[in-house]
Amino acid sequence: MDRTPATEAYWQAFQAATGVVDDYDVVGFDDNAATRDELTALVLAGTKRATACLLREVTVAGEPMPRVGGHVVVVDSAGVPRCIWRTTDVQVKPLIEVDDAFAWDEGEGDRTRDTWLGIHRRFFGRQARREGFTLHDGIETVFERFTIVWPPEAADPPKGSRSGGTAARDASS
């Protein structure tokens, strides 16, 4: 997704509060406004801490490849920035190799691998029809995990912390 004046202002507020010096990408989940808002709500509730996309979005469509330590501004269906995550893990492997832990971390449906595969086969299937490629279980998929670093009230506690922490400490780790 493209940056907007709203995402830039949100990013600048985060930088001013935390001192983080980095660049950022912008993500809006799904291709449906209602689902985008539902998935964003799962992130803000602390349920969703992972996401996936097809590798072809990077190699063919020119979307940025997630990188460990990279930052992402998450926008809702109206384009309003809702939070910032820091990527903690990136793996590329066939779609069918999603595991139970990743399905749980994505936080969708009943959080099982079978449900995850069903949801993502439908979503990636719509993408395949729009873009004219064949979806199959071996298609290379980018599996990304993240932690929320902004705003402070939604930020995950730093790793190893039993109580809350500051977004600035987490964002810089």
Number of C-alpha atoms within 10 A of each C-alpha: 12 8 13 13 8 13 22 15 12 20 23 14 14 21 16 12 14 18 14 17 9 11 9 18 19 20 17 22 18 16 12 12 14 12 14 18 18 17 22 22 15 16 23 19 10 15 17 23 21 22 18 19 18 19 19 15 14 14 11 8 10 9 15 13 15 21 14 14 18 18 25 22 23 21 22 21 18 10 16 15 21 18 25 27 25 24 20 17 16 18 14 16 15 17 22 15 14 17 14 13 11 20 22 19 19 23 20 18 11 11 18 18 18 13 14 21 18 10 14 14 18 12 15 17 16 14 16 15 11 9 10 9 11 11 17 14 12 11 16 18 21 21 22 22 21 24 25 28 27 27 20 18 14 17 23 24 19 21 10 6 9 8 8 12 16 17 22 21 14 20 25 15 10
